[in-house]
């Protein structure tokens, strides 16, 4: 359990170091949303791709090197390789679906113009 905490902190400490950069503006709900989205895009997605790649490479290592003579280790290596490939497939599929949806709905990342005030209701004179 301690090893897991050490490895987890090793991955999270760089994210904490970059948390207080000069470019982050979390002064509104929109700024917080933009920060969360950028954190997901710049930290979480590459981390998941890296984990899938590491799992696949560990499966290759287990299958070919550790399990050269042991059938049980070869089966473990096969399952790790399969899990790594499934992880890649799921991540790329989700990425493709998000881009298809944003392209079909014509979403963009531009912020709306204006002075930040809500529009006023039209006044009717009798």
ABEGO torsion letter per residue (X at the ends): XAAAAAAAAAAAAAAAAAAABAABBBABAAAAAAAAAAAAAAAAAAAAAAAAAAAAAAAAAAAAAAAAABAAAAAAAAAAAAAAAAAAAAAAAAAAAAAAAAAAAGBBABBBBEAGBBBBBBBBBX
